[in-house]
Amino acid sequence: MTVAQVWKSSKFTIERNQGKTPGTVIFRLSGPFTARDMYGALSPNALRNTFESEVDNAQHALHILDLTEVPYMDSAGLGLIVSHYVPCQGRGVRLVVAGVSPRVLQLFEMTTVDKFFPRVATVEEVVKARVLSRV
């Protein structure tokens, strides 16, 4: 018998905030980052626009993806992150991932994207490091 896992967390959301440090944008994701959950919450265009509008703005030199509240991610969620990474690199925007759960880290390592994104435990670590000019 196959048993499907049902997530009891809140539905998928993305919240975009300006960081305290000029040029910092924080994308706070919550809930399962899967095709079913993200496309059930937002249209494909709305998802792309959430990220693209910030890449086009040259004043933002650091994007932080806060995954603290993401228990699980599938290939669609990973694909969205990678599709955000590419234009960031082309425009000199640094992308940092914070709060990666062991399960999401396993996906990053299995697909080797962990080599592209600096990871930190919390958003506050990124902000502190940036103030100290390490990020």
KATA-V576570 format. One record per pair of residues at least 12 apart in sequence whose ideal C-beta (glycine too) atoms are under 10 Angstrom apart, sorted by the first residue. I is the first residue (numbers start at 1). J is the second residue. Records with the same first field share a line. If there is no record, write none. Layout:
# KATA-V576570
I = J, J
This chain:
# KATA-V576570
5 = 32, 72
6 = 32
7 = 31, 32, 34, 37, 71, 72
8 = 71
9 = 30, 31, 32, 37, 69, 70, 71, 72
10 = 30, 31, 32, 69
11 = 30, 31, 32, 37, 38, 40, 41
12 = 29, 30, 31, 32, 33, 34, 36, 37, 38, 39, 40, 41, 42, 47, 69, 70, 77
13 = 28, 29, 30, 31, 37, 38, 41, 42, 69
14 = 27, 28, 29, 30, 31, 33, 38, 41, 42, 46, 47, 50, 51, 65, 66, 80
15 = 27, 28, 29, 30, 50, 66, 69
16 = 28, 50, 51, 53, 54, 63
17 = 64, 66, 123
18 = 54, 60
19 = 60, 62, 63, 64, 123, 126, 127, 130
20 = 127, 130, 131
21 = 61, 62, 126, 127, 128, 130, 131, 135
22 = 59, 60, 61, 62
23 = 57, 58, 59, 60, 61, 62, 63, 93, 94, 130
24 = 60, 61, 62, 63, 64, 94, 96, 123, 126, 127, 130, 135
25 = 51, 53, 54, 55, 57, 59, 60, 61, 62, 63, 64, 65, 93
26 = 62, 63, 64, 65, 66, 96, 98, 123, 126, 127
27 = 50, 51, 54, 63, 64, 65, 66, 67, 81, 84, 95, 97, 98
28 = 64, 65, 66, 67, 68, 69, 70, 98, 99, 123
29 = 65, 66, 67, 68, 69, 70, 73, 77, 80, 81, 99
30 = 66, 67, 68, 69, 70, 71
31 = 69, 70, 71, 72
32 = 70, 71, 72, 73, 74, 77
33 = 67, 69, 70, 71, 72, 73, 74, 76, 77, 78, 80, 81, 104, 107
34 = 70, 72, 73, 74, 75, 76, 77
35 = 74, 75, 76, 77, 79, 80
36 = 74, 76
37 = 70, 72, 73, 74, 76, 77
38 = 73, 74, 76, 77, 80
39 = 76
44 = 80
47 = 76, 80, 83, 84
48 = 80, 83, 84
50 = 80, 84
51 = 63, 65, 80, 81, 83, 84, 85, 87, 88
52 = 83, 84, 87
54 = 84, 87, 88, 93
55 = 84, 85, 86, 87, 88, 89, 90, 91, 93, 95
56 = 87, 91
57 = 91, 93
58 = 91, 92, 93
60 = 88, 91, 93, 94
61 = 88, 91, 92, 93, 94, 130, 135
62 = 88, 93, 94, 95, 96, 126, 127, 130, 135
63 = 84, 85, 88, 93, 94, 95, 96, 97
64 = 94, 95, 96, 97, 98, 99, 120, 122, 123, 125, 126, 127, 130, 135
65 = 80, 81, 84, 85, 95, 96, 97, 98, 99, 100, 117, 119, 123
66 = 96, 97, 98, 99, 100, 122, 123, 126
67 = 81, 97, 98, 99, 100, 101, 104, 105, 108, 119
68 = 98, 99, 100, 101, 121, 122, 123
69 = 99, 101
70 = 99, 100, 101, 103, 104
71 = 101, 103, 104
72 = 101, 103, 104, 107
73 = 100, 101, 103, 104, 105, 106, 107, 108
74 = 107
75 = 107, 111
77 = 104, 107
78 = 104, 107, 108, 110, 111, 113
79 = 111
81 = 95, 97, 104, 108, 113, 116, 117
82 = 111, 113, 116, 117
85 = 97, 113, 116, 117
86 = 116
89 = 116
94 = 117, 118, 126, 130, 135
95 = 116, 117, 118
96 = 117, 118, 119, 120, 123, 125, 126, 129, 130, 135
97 = 113, 114, 116, 117, 118, 119, 120, 126
98 = 117, 118, 119, 120, 121, 122, 123, 124, 125, 126, 127
99 = 119, 120, 121, 122, 123, 125
100 = 114, 117, 119, 120, 121
104 = 119
105 = 119
118 = 135
120 = 135
